[in-house]
Amino acid sequence: MGKALMVTATDTGVGKTVVAGGLAVGFRRMGLQTGVFKPAESGVVGEPLDALFLKMCSNTPRSLEEVVPYTLREPLAPAVAAEREGVGIDLVLIGGRFRKWIEAYPITLVEGAGGLLVPLTGSFTYADLARWLDLPLLIVSRPSLGTINHTLLTVRVARAMGLRVLGVVISGYPEEPGVAEETNPAVIERMGHVKVLALIPYIPGLSTEKGELGDLEVYPWEELAAEVWERLKSKWVEE
């Protein structure tokens, strides 16, 4: 049985899909076949672009339907979009699809939607999903002003629900950071008792919307993947 984690974020549009895709690249470089699973994707017109991006990065031969079982038209929380569309999201189906990934791959990345408390179905949130599937968390956050509050809130909610936080990744870190960007990582580490594992810069040419990897593979994703892998294998918990 393989290992798995959930890539979550402090908000929508933070860079969660980029980090999940980059991790898939990193694990591949380590020689680990990587499963990618996104239970639901909203705002889908045509192909599910996040799922397609993950499939490209992981190089999995599995179909898009296996990567993302539920695609929803409106760009809303999956529970809301599904209700408006008359779609019933079946947690048993999601659990079954997830098990097929971890039975076949040494590592599976599960991408959430928005943040931890976004509802997947009814009042069942992605935090509930992580707890149900026993998924430790990698939290993706912004570098800018406001990220201390958003990141610490996410860490505290996760721990209050008994979820293990592997660490934080800050995405979109500017080439010329201001004072807030320079000081935020250390404050997050000190106040959250959590490690900031990487500062991911803006990646030229990358577009999840257009399915373009740009310079994604130029970044040393294997360094982050190796750190995440070691934390997954250990019983390490930061408190």
NUBA-373610 format. One record per residue: x, y, z of N, C-alpha, C, CB in turn; residue number from 1. Coordinates in steps of 0.001 Angstrom, whole numbers, plus 500000, padded with zeros to 6 digits. Glycine has a CB too. Example, Ala and Ser with C-alpha at 12.3 -4.5 7.8 and 13.67 -1.06 7.14 Angstrom:
# residues 2
[[513190; 494310; 507800]; [512300; 495500; 507800]; [513200; 496700; 507800]; [511308; 495527; 509046]; 1];
[[512850; 497750; 507080]; [513670; 498940; 507140]; [512900; 500030; 507870]; [514084; 499402; 505725]; 2];
This chain:
# residues 239
[[500854; 498811; 500000]; [500000; 500000; 500000]; [500887; 501235; 500000]; [499036; 500007; 501229]; 1];
[[500626; 502143; 499079]; [501454; 503338; 498982]; [501095; 504401; 500002]; [501347; 503914; 497614]; 2];
[[501931; 505421; 500047]; [501693; 506562; 500928]; [500939; 507644; 500167]; [503025; 507118; 501488]; 3];
[[500323; 508558; 500908]; [499556; 509628; 500274]; [499541; 510854; 501167]; [498119; 509169; 499971]; 4];
[[499303; 512007; 500568]; [499124; 513243; 501318]; [498154; 514127; 500570]; [500472; 513968; 501542]; 5];
[[497586; 515086; 501271]; [496722; 516071; 500637]; [497474; 517389; 500510]; [495411; 516260; 501440]; 6];
[[497437; 517954; 499304]; [497949; 519302; 499074]; [496762; 520239; 499201]; [498654; 519441; 497663]; 7];
[[496777; 521036; 500261]; [495689; 521980; 500505]; [496263; 523391; 500439]; [494997; 521712; 501890]; 8];
[[495449; 524391; 500706]; [495918; 525771; 500599]; [495167; 526653; 501579]; [495748; 526299; 499164]; 9];
[[495673; 527864; 501722]; [495033; 528827; 502612]; [493847; 529508; 501942]; [496040; 529871; 503067]; 10];
[[493721; 529352; 500632]; [492650; 530015; 499880]; [492678; 529462; 498463]; [492817; 531587; 499884]; 11];
[[491775; 529948; 497640]; [491790; 529551; 496232]; [492774; 530434; 495463]; [490365; 529648; 495612]; 12];
[[493336; 529900; 494395]; [494244; 530686; 493557]; [495599; 530943; 494156]; [493627; 531972; 493242]; 13];
[[496000; 530145; 495144]; [497269; 530358; 495841]; [498434; 529701; 495095]; [497186; 529810; 497271]; 14];
[[498174; 528647; 494356]; [499248; 527928; 493673]; [499297; 526467; 494048]; [500570; 528563; 493977]; 15];
[[498195; 525979; 494591]; [498114; 524585; 495058]; [498332; 523590; 493915]; [496750; 524325; 495717]; 16];
[[497708; 523839; 492767]; [497852; 522922; 491637]; [499290; 522918; 491127]; [496886; 523308; 490503]; 17];
[[499918; 524083; 491099]; [501315; 524168; 490660]; [502218; 523368; 491587]; [501779; 525636; 490605]; 18];
[[502022; 523519; 492888]; [502858; 522797; 493857]; [502606; 521296; 493765]; [502582; 523295; 495294]; 19];
[[501342; 520902; 493628]; [501033; 519474; 493499]; [501680; 518909; 492233]; [499496; 519245; 493469]; 20];
[[501589; 519633; 491122]; [502219; 519190; 489884]; [503731; 519146; 490006]; [501823; 520097; 488741]; 21];
[[504305; 520166; 490635]; [505745; 520193; 490834]; [506231; 519041; 491702]; [506153; 521502; 491452]; 22];
[[505469; 518726; 492738]; [505817; 517584; 493582]; [505791; 516286; 492783]; [504859; 517487; 494774]; 23];
[[504803; 516163; 491899]; [504742; 514970; 491047]; [506001; 514858; 490200]; [503493; 515008; 490141]; 24];
[[506471; 515982; 489671]; [507725; 515997; 488918]; [508881; 515574; 489815]; [507990; 517398; 488324]; 25];
[[508921; 516113; 491033]; [509995; 515785; 491964]; [510024; 514322; 492344]; [509869; 516611; 493198]; 26];
[[508864; 513752; 492614]; [508814; 512329; 492971]; [509232; 511459; 491780]; [507392; 511940; 493446]; 27];
[[508850; 511865; 490578]; [509283; 511109; 489389]; [510801; 511113; 489276]; [508657; 511701; 488107]; 28];
[[511412; 512265; 489563]; [512875; 512348; 489510]; [513532; 511465; 490570]; [513326; 513796; 489691]; 29];
[[512805; 511215; 491650]; [513304; 510318; 492692]; [513089; 508846; 492329]; [512620; 510629; 494022]; 30];
[[512434; 508609; 491200]; [512164; 507244; 490777]; [510884; 506672; 491333]; [513285; 506376; 491164]; 31];
[[510000; 507536; 491829]; [508736; 507090; 492398]; [507590; 507387; 491433]; [508485; 507769; 493759]; 32];
[[506916; 506358; 490966]; [505696; 506581; 490196]; [504689; 507288; 491087]; [505115; 505239; 489648]; 33];
[[504063; 508306; 490550]; [503227; 509165; 491382]; [501786; 509166; 490914]; [503766; 510579; 491386]; 34];
[[500879; 508871; 491833]; [499461; 508976; 491563]; [498983; 510386; 491854]; [498673; 507958; 492389]; 35];
[[498006; 510843; 491101]; [497433; 512178; 491319]; [495915; 512036; 491327]; [497904; 513203; 490209]; 36];
[[495302; 512615; 492334]; [493862; 512437; 492515]; [493257; 513732; 493022]; [493561; 511275; 493494]; 37];
[[492242; 514216; 492304]; [491512; 515418; 492711]; [490043; 515023; 492756]; [491767; 516643; 491723]; 38];
[[489462; 514864; 493941]; [488091; 514328; 494040]; [487057; 515092; 493224]; [487661; 514321; 495469]; 39];
[[487194; 516427; 493169]; [486228; 517221; 492403]; [486913; 518476; 491899]; [484981; 517582; 493263]; 40];
[[486563; 518869; 490684]; [487075; 520107; 490113]; [485912; 520959; 489638]; [488054; 519820; 488951]; 41];
[[485878; 522196; 490102]; [484809; 523126; 489733]; [485293; 524074; 488639]; [484329; 523928; 490968]; 42];
[[484345; 524749; 488018]; [484683; 525707; 486977]; [485186; 525048; 485707]; [485713; 526662; 487485]; 43];
[[484678; 523858; 485406]; [485159; 523097; 484253]; [484302; 523412; 483024]; [485138; 521574; 484555]; 44];
[[484941; 523953; 482014]; [484314; 524152; 480710]; [485193; 523409; 479709]; [484164; 525700; 480340]; 45];
[[484720; 522284; 479230]; [485568; 521424; 478400]; [486335; 520459; 479285]; [486545; 522266; 477543]; 46];
[[487651; 520423; 479138]; [488458; 519511; 479929]; [488722; 520069; 481325]; [489775; 519226; 479221]; 47];
[[488863; 519198; 482333]; [489240; 519650; 483675]; [490719; 520014; 483693]; [488935; 518558; 484739]; 48];
[[491016; 521303; 483693]; [492379; 521767; 483445]; [493338; 521440; 484585]; [492374; 523251; 483206]; 49];
[[492868; 521516; 485840]; [493744; 521155; 486964]; [494122; 519684; 486887]; [493059; 521458; 488316]; 50];
[[493132; 518847; 486628]; [493392; 517409; 486526]; [494314; 517104; 485358]; [492080; 516635; 486374]; 51];
[[494121; 517796; 484244]; [494982; 517598; 483079]; [496421; 517985; 483403]; [494467; 518416; 481882]; 52];
[[496590; 519073; 484122]; [497923; 519530; 484531]; [498591; 518484; 485422]; [497833; 520889; 485271]; 53];
[[497854; 517967; 486385]; [498401; 516941; 487281]; [498777; 515683; 486508]; [497390; 516595; 488385]; 54];
[[497942; 515317; 485564]; [498217; 514130; 484739]; [499494; 514326; 483927]; [497026; 513835; 483794]; 55];
[[499666; 515513; 483360]; [500865; 515811; 482586]; [502111; 515757; 483467]; [500743; 517188; 481924]; 56];
[[502032; 516342; 484639]; [503195; 516410; 485524]; [503590; 515032; 486057]; [502909; 517351; 486688]; 57];
[[502612; 514210; 486336]; [502886; 512893; 486910]; [503222; 511854; 485856]; [501703; 512425; 487714]; 58];
[[502834; 512142; 484611]; [503035; 511197; 483505]; [502287; 509880; 483739]; [504530; 510918; 483317]; 59];
[[501174; 509945; 484476]; [500392; 508737; 484703]; [499628; 508364; 483439]; [499422; 508931; 485884]; 60];
[[499543; 507070; 483132]; [498759; 506645; 481974]; [497265; 506569; 482258]; [499244; 505306; 481498]; 61];
[[496880; 506796; 483501]; [495468; 506683; 483845]; [494659; 507834; 483249]; [495295; 506650; 485363]; 62];
[[493365; 507602; 483079]; [492495; 508562; 482395]; [492191; 509765; 483282]; [491190; 507886; 481968]; 63];
[[491727; 510832; 482630]; [491313; 512020; 483384]; [490174; 511688; 484346]; [490881; 513142; 482424]; 64];
[[489290; 510782; 483946]; [488175; 510401; 484818]; [488667; 509715; 486090]; [487208; 509479; 484071]; 65];
[[489812; 509042; 486001]; [490387; 508428; 487198]; [491091; 509462; 488065]; [491363; 507321; 486812]; 66];
[[491621; 510507; 487430]; [492261; 511592; 488192]; [491210; 512413; 488913]; [493102; 512500; 487264]; 67];
[[490115; 512739; 488232]; [489072; 513568; 488841]; [487701; 512963; 488540]; [489152; 515036; 488320]; 68];
[[487077; 512317; 489506]; [485792; 511664; 489254]; [484620; 512624; 489071]; [485484; 510740; 490374]; 69];
[[484719; 513830; 489656]; [483608; 514774; 489553]; [484096; 516091; 488947]; [482967; 515019; 490943]; 70];
[[483478; 516485; 487825]; [483749; 517782; 487211]; [482455; 518588; 487220]; [484307; 517620; 485750]; 71];
[[482569; 519848; 487626]; [481397; 520702; 487830]; [481588; 522018; 487092]; [481153; 520957; 489339]; 72];
[[480517; 522533; 486532]; [480616; 523677; 485628]; [480936; 524996; 486340]; [479331; 523823; 484867]; 73];
[[480224; 525305; 487407]; [480379; 526623; 488021]; [481604; 526679; 488934]; [479123; 526985; 488812]; 74];
[[482316; 527819; 488944]; [483506; 527964; 489779]; [483143; 528269; 491236]; [484403; 529068; 489222]; 75];
[[482590; 527270; 491894]; [482116; 527388; 493264]; [482675; 526238; 494089]; [480569; 527403; 493318]; 76];
[[482473; 526297; 495397]; [482818; 525150; 496240]; [482120; 523917; 495665]; [482401; 525391; 497743]; 77];
[[482805; 522770; 495617]; [482207; 521592; 494985]; [480812; 521242; 495492]; [483098; 520422; 495187]; 78];
[[480579; 521338; 496790]; [479262; 521009; 497329]; [478187; 521933; 496762]; [479277; 521096; 498858]; 79];
[[478530; 523220; 496635]; [477572; 524211; 496131]; [477346; 524012; 494630]; [478075; 525654; 496415]; 80];
[[478447; 523848; 493892]; [478333; 523645; 492441]; [477558; 522370; 492124]; [479728; 523586; 491795]; 81];
[[477817; 521311; 492887]; [477128; 520038; 492652]; [475633; 520166; 492937]; [477740; 518926; 493525]; 82];
[[475290; 520851; 494007]; [473880; 521022; 494358]; [473147; 521818; 493278]; [473745; 521726; 495723]; 83];
[[473781; 522876; 492788]; [473152; 523702; 491761]; [473024; 522954; 490438]; [473949; 524983; 491558]; 84];
[[473913; 521984; 490230]; [473912; 521225; 488985]; [473081; 519944; 489089]; [475336; 520884; 488589]; 85];
[[472618; 519641; 490302]; [471861; 518414; 490500]; [472718; 517165; 490503]; [470824; 518291; 489447]; 86];
[[473975; 517304; 490898]; [474912; 516180; 490940]; [475087; 515729; 492388]; [476288; 516571; 490313]; 87];
[[475020; 514438; 492602]; [475280; 513893; 493927]; [476709; 513386; 494016]; [474291; 512768; 494255]; 88];
[[477488; 513934; 494919]; [478869; 513489; 495108]; [478873; 512330; 496093]; [479778; 514655; 495615]; 89];
[[479358; 511199; 495661]; [479339; 509955; 496421]; [480694; 509740; 497095]; [478989; 508756; 495502]; 90];
[[480728; 509860; 498407]; [481983; 509695; 499137]; [482516; 508267; 499053]; [481792; 510084; 500589]; 91];
[[481620; 507311; 498965]; [482056; 505914; 498827]; [482809; 505733; 497511]; [480841; 504945; 498894]; 92];
[[482300; 506360; 496437]; [482992; 506306; 495152]; [484368; 506959; 495263]; [482156; 506996; 494056]; 93];
[[484436; 508123; 495909]; [485715; 508819; 496070]; [486699; 507962; 496857]; [485510; 510171; 496772]; 94];
[[486227; 507364; 497941]; [487102; 506501; 498725]; [487604; 505314; 497921]; [486380; 506013; 499957]; 95];
[[486744; 504741; 497098]; [487136; 503609; 496265]; [488169; 503997; 495220]; [485922; 503019; 495586]; 96];
[[487969; 505162; 494583]; [488932; 505630; 493582]; [490281; 505912; 494232]; [488407; 506895; 492872]; 97];
[[490242; 506515; 495430]; [491482; 506797; 496150]; [492242; 505517; 496460]; [491188; 507555; 497443]; 98];
[[491546; 504495; 496907]; [492215; 503232; 497236]; [492877; 502602; 496018]; [491220; 502254; 497840]; 99];
[[492269; 502777; 494842]; [492877; 502228; 493624]; [494220; 502897; 493330]; [491927; 502403; 492425]; 100];
[[494323; 504176; 493657]; [495595; 504876; 493470]; [496648; 504365; 494447]; [495404; 506388; 493643]; 101];
[[496306; 504319; 495718]; [497343; 503961; 496704]; [497712; 502486; 496640]; [496873; 504306; 498113]; 102];
[[496852; 501677; 496060]; [497193; 500269; 495875]; [498185; 500067; 494731]; [495934; 499457; 495614]; 103];
[[498259; 501034; 493820]; [499083; 500871; 492623]; [500327; 501754; 492594]; [498260; 501156; 491416]; 104];
[[500348; 502821; 493390]; [501447; 503782; 493321]; [502113; 503937; 494687]; [500940; 505145; 492817]; 105];
[[503442; 504122; 494726]; [504128; 504307; 496007]; [503792; 505621; 496699]; [505605; 504229; 495799]; 106];
[[503394; 506625; 495906]; [503010; 507910; 496485]; [501854; 508485; 495673]; [504218; 508902; 496515]; 107];
[[500834; 508975; 496347]; [499689; 509604; 495691]; [499461; 510984; 496281]; [498418; 508733; 495836]; 108];
[[499312; 511962; 495405]; [499020; 513333; 495805]; [497536; 513592; 495602]; [499881; 514353; 495001]; 109];
[[496863; 513979; 496666]; [495445; 514312; 496610]; [495321; 515831; 496670]; [494644; 513625; 497777]; 110];
[[494772; 516435; 495634]; [494628; 517886; 495634]; [493245; 518281; 496099]; [494901; 518458; 494248]; 111];
[[493209; 519188; 497066]; [491943; 519693; 497563]; [491369; 520763; 496647]; [492112; 520243; 498961]; 112];
[[490415; 521523; 497174]; [489822; 522640; 496438]; [489702; 523808; 497404]; [488420; 522257; 495824]; 113];
[[490323; 524941; 497046]; [490299; 526058; 497977]; [491042; 525698; 499251]; [488858; 526466; 498296]; 114];
[[490384; 525904; 500390]; [491005; 525614; 501673]; [490384; 524420; 502374]; [490919; 526813; 502559]; 115];
[[490847; 524174; 503586]; [490446; 522980; 504331]; [488963; 522916; 504640]; [491207; 522908; 505604]; 116];
[[488341; 524063; 504863]; [486941; 524052; 505282]; [485965; 524231; 504121]; [486710; 525136; 506300]; 117];
[[486462; 524154; 502897]; [485568; 524155; 501730]; [484784; 522848; 501723]; [486372; 524332; 500390]; 118];
[[483453; 522914; 501570]; [482662; 521679; 501570]; [482778; 520915; 500246]; [481198; 522001; 501849]; 119];
[[482997; 519616; 500373]; [483027; 518734; 499207]; [481622; 518263; 498868]; [483950; 517528; 499457]; 120];
[[480876; 517894; 499892]; [479478; 517514; 499712]; [478739; 517797; 501011]; [479341; 516010; 499302]; 121];
[[477574; 518418; 500925]; [476834; 518784; 502133]; [477700; 519650; 503037]; [476363; 517524; 502887]; 122];
[[477896; 519212; 504282]; [478770; 519925; 505211]; [480080; 519168; 505425]; [478061; 520138; 506553]; 123];
[[480352; 518194; 504570]; [481569; 517384; 504652]; [482695; 518128; 503938]; [481351; 515961; 504024]; 124];
[[483683; 518596; 504698]; [484736; 519449; 504161]; [485957; 518639; 503723]; [485145; 520486; 505196]; 125];
[[486903; 519348; 503110]; [488161; 518692; 502731]; [488967; 518306; 503968]; [488997; 519612; 501822]; 126];
[[488798; 519014; 505058]; [489429; 518587; 506308]; [488840; 517253; 506762]; [489248; 519662; 507411]; 127];
[[487527; 517109; 506628]; [486886; 515827; 506956]; [487400; 514719; 506041]; [485348; 515941; 506838]; 128];
[[487593; 515048; 504755]; [488102; 514061; 503810]; [489513; 513620; 504194]; [488093; 514630; 502385]; 129];
[[490356; 514588; 504561]; [491726; 514257; 504962]; [491724; 513361; 506195]; [492533; 515538; 505239]; 130];
[[490844; 513651; 507120]; [490777; 512824; 508330]; [490248; 511428; 508002]; [489884; 513495; 509394]; 131];
[[489251; 511346; 507137]; [488648; 510061; 506762]; [489643; 509168; 506024]; [487409; 510290; 505890]; 132];
[[490417; 509784; 505103]; [491380; 509026; 504313]; [492757; 508946; 504970]; [491510; 509641; 502945]; 133];
[[492879; 509534; 506156]; [494140; 509517; 506913]; [495264; 510158; 506106]; [494524; 508072; 507299]; 134];
[[495009; 511388; 505645]; [495970; 512092; 504801]; [496662; 513213; 505578]; [495271; 512662; 503558]; 135];
[[497979; 513154; 505725]; [498694; 514320; 506240]; [498622; 515452; 505231]; [500164; 513971; 506559]; 136];
[[498924; 516663; 505684]; [498706; 517847; 504861]; [500000; 518559; 504507]; [497785; 518800; 505568]; 137];
[[500059; 519030; 503267]; [501040; 520030; 502866]; [500235; 521283; 502544]; [501927; 519549; 501626]; 138];
[[500530; 522373; 503243]; [499744; 523600; 503116]; [500473; 524586; 502203]; [499484; 524236; 504511]; 139];
[[499788; 525039; 501167]; [500342; 526026; 500247]; [499774; 527388; 500613]; [500022; 525663; 498761]; 140];
[[500658; 528383; 500724]; [500203; 529718; 501120]; [500836; 530790; 500246]; [500531; 529984; 502594]; 141];
[[500301; 531997; 500342]; [500819; 533143; 499603]; [502007; 533755; 500344]; [499713; 534199; 499391]; 142];
[[502836; 534523; 499645]; [503942; 535196; 500326]; [503569; 536555; 500918]; [505080; 535373; 499370]; 143];
[[502445; 537129; 500491]; [502165; 538541; 500721]; [501493; 538828; 502065]; [501303; 539058; 499619]; 144];
[[501286; 540097; 502307]; [500643; 540570; 503526]; [499298; 539869; 503722]; [500453; 542099; 503480]; 145];
[[499055; 539371; 504933]; [497832; 538632; 505232]; [498050; 537141; 505338]; [496804; 538905; 504188]; 146];
[[499177; 536673; 504827]; [499398; 535232; 504808]; [499682; 534654; 506184]; [500531; 534907; 503890]; 147];
[[500180; 535443; 507106]; [500415; 534933; 508456]; [499100; 534466; 509066]; [501073; 536014; 509349]; 148];
[[498094; 535327; 509000]; [496787; 534979; 509558]; [496190; 533765; 508855]; [495829; 536166; 509452]; 149];
[[496171; 533784; 507533]; [495555; 532691; 506775]; [496266; 531362; 507022]; [495566; 533013; 505282]; 150];
[[497590; 531400; 507080]; [498355; 530171; 507256]; [498193; 529612; 508660]; [499825; 530416; 506961]; 151];
[[498285; 530489; 509659]; [498156; 530021; 511044]; [496751; 529509; 511326]; [498507; 531145; 512023]; 152];
[[495732; 530139; 510747]; [494368; 529636; 510903]; [494248; 528226; 510324]; [493361; 530584; 510219]; 153];
[[494839; 528021; 509146]; [494777; 526703; 508515]; [495499; 525659; 509354]; [495380; 526754; 507110]; 154];
[[496674; 526007; 509850]; [497438; 525070; 510691]; [496656; 524721; 511950]; [498812; 525672; 511072]; 155];
[[496058; 525713; 512577]; [495338; 525460; 513840]; [494090; 524621; 513621]; [494953; 526781; 514506]; 156];
[[493360; 524903; 512553]; [492176; 524086; 512250]; [492592; 522649; 511985]; [491405; 524654; 511031]; 157];
[[493652; 522474; 511218]; [494132; 521127; 510901]; [494460; 520362; 512178]; [495370; 521193; 509988]; 158];
[[495214; 520970; 513041]; [495626; 520275; 514265]; [494452; 520043; 515202]; [496710; 521067; 514984]; 159];
[[493521; 520993; 515233]; [492344; 520815; 516083]; [491520; 519613; 515642]; [491478; 522074; 516066]; 160];
[[491611; 519277; 514345]; [490881; 518127; 513813]; [491719; 516853; 513833]; [490419; 518413; 512397]; 161];
[[492901; 516953; 514432]; [493745; 515770; 514546]; [494524; 515441; 513292]; [492918; 514607; 514914]; 162];
[[494685; 516415; 512393]; [495410; 516189; 511142]; [496884; 516540; 511310]; [494791; 517017; 509996]; 163];
[[497722; 515761; 510678]; [499167; 515973; 510733]; [499582; 516947; 509642]; [499929; 514634; 510586]; 164];
[[500310; 517999; 510007]; [500789; 518994; 509054]; [502261; 518704; 508754]; [500601; 520450; 509611]; 165];
[[502538; 518353; 507510]; [503916; 518056; 507116]; [504748; 519321; 507006]; [503939; 517307; 505792]; 166];
[[504124; 520395; 506603]; [504840; 521650; 506448]; [504067; 522606; 505574]; [506216; 521411; 505869]; 167];
[[504684; 523770; 505340]; [504086; 524838; 504536]; [504990; 525112; 503343]; [503872; 526137; 505383]; 168];
[[504386; 525369; 502201]; [505101; 525815; 501010]; [504533; 527166; 500616]; [504979; 524780; 499835]; 169];
[[505393; 528143; 500433]; [504949; 529465; 500001]; [505141; 529557; 498499]; [505725; 530603; 500739]; 170];
[[504053; 529810; 497783]; [504063; 529795; 496320]; [504004; 531206; 495760]; [502893; 528969; 495784]; 171];
[[504695; 531415; 494647]; [504695; 532727; 494004]; [505587; 533726; 494704]; [503303; 533266; 493942]; 172];
[[506678; 533246; 495292]; [507573; 534141; 496029]; [508272; 535077; 495048]; [508616; 533331; 496855]; 173];
[[508217; 536400; 495294]; [508730; 537358; 494315]; [510254; 537382; 494246]; [508223; 538739; 494640]; 174];
[[510741; 537743; 493089]; [512194; 537864; 492887]; [512774; 538963; 493756]; [512516; 538142; 491412]; 175];
[[511989; 540027; 493944]; [512416; 541129; 494815]; [511375; 541292; 495923]; [512593; 542472; 494000]; 176];
[[511486; 540512; 496985]; [510474; 540553; 498048]; [510507; 541856; 498829]; [510669; 539390; 498998]; 177];
[[509303; 542282; 499263]; [509210; 543409; 500163]; [509413; 542946; 501600]; [507861; 544116; 500005]; 178];
[[509217; 543861; 502531]; [509441; 543531; 503934]; [508495; 542422; 504390]; [509259; 544777; 504811]; 179];
[[507228; 542481; 503987]; [506264; 541454; 504399]; [506694; 540079; 503892]; [504851; 541795; 503879]; 180];
[[507051; 540001; 502615]; [507463; 538712; 502053]; [508737; 538190; 502707]; [507671; 538836; 500548]; 181];
[[509637; 539071; 503067]; [510896; 538654; 503694]; [510681; 538115; 505098]; [511872; 539817; 503738]; 182];
[[509753; 538716; 505835]; [509590; 538361; 507249]; [508514; 537309; 507499]; [509262; 539591; 508040]; 183];
[[507567; 537163; 506591]; [506453; 536236; 506823]; [506871; 534791; 507093]; [505544; 536258; 505646]; 184];
[[507802; 534206; 506314]; [508143; 532798; 506563]; [508615; 532513; 507987]; [509208; 532367; 505604]; 185];
[[509482; 533365; 508511]; [510005; 533141; 509862]; [508907; 533284; 510913]; [511145; 534121; 510160]; 186];
[[507992; 534227; 510701]; [506897; 534413; 511656]; [505967; 533203; 511633]; [506106; 535704; 511337]; 187];
[[505675; 532702; 510439]; [504827; 531513; 510319]; [505466; 530329; 511045]; [504586; 531163; 508829]; 188];
[[506769; 530152; 510856]; [507465; 529047; 511530]; [507420; 529208; 513049]; [508925; 528965; 511055]; 189];
[[507691; 530412; 513518]; [507756; 530634; 514963]; [506390; 530508; 515625]; [508339; 532003; 515255]; 190];
[[505390; 531139; 515049]; [504075; 531137; 515675]; [503287; 529856; 515413]; [503287; 532317; 515192]; 191];
[[503537; 529235; 514276]; [502784; 528035; 513919]; [503473; 526748; 514315]; [502529; 528019; 512456]; 192];
[[504738; 526854; 514785]; [505513; 525649; 515102]; [505447; 524676; 513930]; [504986; 524974; 516402]; 193];
[[505735; 525223; 512759]; [505651; 524457; 511522]; [506796; 524903; 510629]; [504263; 524650; 510812]; 194];
[[507296; 524002; 509811]; [508418; 524314; 508937]; [507923; 524819; 507590]; [509311; 523085; 508750]; 195];
[[508493; 525937; 507135]; [508289; 526382; 505765]; [509305; 525622; 504912]; [508451; 527959; 505621]; 196];
[[508813; 524692; 504112]; [509691; 523760; 503401]; [510290; 524340; 502132]; [508936; 522516; 503061]; 197];
[[509620; 525308; 501526]; [510128; 525866; 500274]; [509465; 527203; 499983]; [509894; 524890; 499108]; 198];
[[510222; 528059; 499294]; [509698; 529308; 498745]; [509718; 529140; 497229]; [510547; 530578; 499216]; 199];
[[508558; 528882; 496652]; [508476; 528597; 495217]; [508333; 529910; 494452]; [507281; 527642; 494901]; 200];
[[509255; 530204; 493540]; [509175; 531465; 492801]; [508119; 531412; 491705]; [510528; 531806; 492196]; 201];
[[507855; 532562; 491116]; [507052; 532612; 489898]; [507767; 531805; 488819]; [506814; 534088; 489433]; 202];
[[507044; 530965; 488101]; [507646; 530097; 487089]; [507245; 530585; 485701]; [507216; 528618; 487297]; 203];
[[508200; 531110; 484939]; [507877; 531664; 483611]; [507257; 530626; 482681]; [509131; 532235; 482964]; 204];
[[506241; 531075; 481957]; [505625; 530246; 480925]; [504647; 529218; 481432]; [506668; 529561; 480168]; 205];
[[504512; 529104; 482749]; [503611; 528089; 483302]; [502170; 528591; 483280]; [504028; 527718; 484744]; 206];
[[501265; 527753; 482816]; [499847; 528094; 482823]; [499028; 526823; 483001]; [499444; 528831; 481518]; 207];
[[498411; 526673; 484166]; [497548; 525509; 484363]; [496306; 525620; 483482]; [497145; 525373; 485849]; 208];
[[495876; 526854; 483182]; [494695; 527057; 482350]; [494941; 526619; 480907]; [494274; 528520; 482386]; 209];
[[496175; 526805; 480427]; [496492; 526453; 479041]; [497187; 525103; 478933]; [497364; 527524; 478420]; 210];
[[497425; 524463; 480074]; [498115; 523185; 480049]; [499570; 523308; 479629]; [497405; 522245; 479129]; 211];
[[500190; 524439; 479974]; [501579; 524689; 479593]; [502469; 524620; 480831]; [501722; 526069; 478893]; 212];
[[503490; 523764; 480781]; [504370; 523581; 481936]; [505416; 524680; 482050]; [505057; 522237; 481855]; 213];
[[505702; 525380; 480952]; [506703; 526436; 480995]; [508019; 525920; 481558]; [506202; 527610; 481825]; 214];
[[508578; 526659; 482513]; [509852; 526287; 483132]; [509659; 525455; 484398]; [510656; 527537; 483459]; 215];
[[508510; 524785; 484513]; [508225; 524024; 485733]; [509352; 523052; 486063]; [506909; 523262; 485587]; 216];
[[509847; 522338; 485062]; [510829; 521296; 485326]; [512224; 521854; 485566]; [510864; 520326; 484179]; 217];
[[512406; 523155; 485403]; [513697; 523771; 485710]; [513896; 523865; 487223]; [513797; 525172; 485067]; 218];
[[512802; 524035; 487950]; [512888; 524169; 489407]; [513294; 522820; 490021]; [511525; 524662; 490001]; 219];
[[514129; 522820; 491074]; [514562; 521560; 491704]; [513491; 520952; 492612]; [515830; 521795; 492510]; 220];
[[512416; 520487; 492026]; [511294; 519943; 492797]; [511690; 518710; 493608]; [510145; 519593; 491864]; 221];
[[512741; 518000; 493161]; [513140; 516795; 493883]; [513615; 517108; 495306]; [514240; 516072; 493117]; 222];
[[514091; 518325; 495537]; [514515; 518696; 496889]; [513308; 518769; 497827]; [515263; 520050; 496871]; 223];
[[512249; 519421; 497371]; [511022; 519475; 498164]; [510409; 518091; 498295]; [510012; 520442; 497535]; 224];
[[510381; 517334; 497198]; [509797; 515990; 497234]; [510535; 515090; 498219]; [509819; 515363; 495837]; 225];
[[511863; 515186; 498246]; [512648; 514358; 499163]; [512343; 514705; 500617]; [514146; 514530; 498886]; 226];
[[512193; 515991; 500900]; [511861; 516420; 502264]; [510472; 515935; 502664]; [511938; 517953; 502382]; 227];
[[509516; 516077; 501760]; [508154; 515613; 502037]; [508137; 514098; 502230]; [507196; 516018; 500892]; 228];
[[508870; 513383; 501398]; [508929; 511921; 501492]; [509472; 511471; 502844]; [509795; 511351; 500368]; 229];
[[510538; 512122; 503310]; [511113; 511762; 504613]; [510129; 512031; 505739]; [512412; 512537; 504860]; 230];
[[509403; 513109; 505645]; [508427; 513433; 506685]; [507237; 512478; 506638]; [507946; 514881; 506533]; 231];
[[506878; 512057; 505436]; [505803; 511078; 505309]; [506197; 509743; 505928]; [505431; 510886; 503843]; 232];
[[507431; 509310; 505690]; [507878; 508007; 506156]; [508054; 507955; 507666]; [509170; 507640; 505484]; 233];
[[508400; 509097; 508253]; [508631; 509138; 509698]; [507314; 509368; 510431]; [509649; 510244; 510059]; 234];
[[507374; 509255; 511723]; [506220; 509584; 512560]; [506379; 510989; 513123]; [506056; 508555; 513708]; 235];
[[507202; 511770; 512418]; [507532; 513111; 512862]; [506287; 513995; 512910]; [508583; 513726; 511946]; 236];
[[506140; 514696; 514017]; [505051; 515657; 514168]; [505642; 516905; 514791]; [503874; 515082; 515038]; 237];
[[505328; 518078; 514225]; [505814; 519333; 514760]; [504710; 519937; 515594]; [506265; 520299; 513634]; 238];
[[505042; 520295; 516816]; [504033; 520881; 517698]; [504563; 522145; 518347]; [503600; 519877; 518771]; 239];
